[in-house]
Amino acid sequence: MGKALGPTDEFFRRRDEWRKHPMLTNQFRHATPGLGIAVVAFGIYVAGEIAYNKVYAPSHTSPRSH
């Protein structure tokens, strides 16, 4: 198999197990459950707003012409 772990390696392996606990990994995703959907929806809204403004752009003529 692999090299046998010595007492020092086993000590550090047990000390680092808490870092892989499910409560500590991937916390951002669980803390913000609807953020991904909201970002996509907002992006679609902004793209639609830009497209609408390009299609229905106001004319750039001045009411007073000299």
Secondary structure, 3 states (H helix, E strand, C coil): CCCCCCHHHHHHHHHCHHHHCCCCCCHHHHHCCCHHHHHHHHHHHHHHHHHHHHHCCCCCCCCCCC
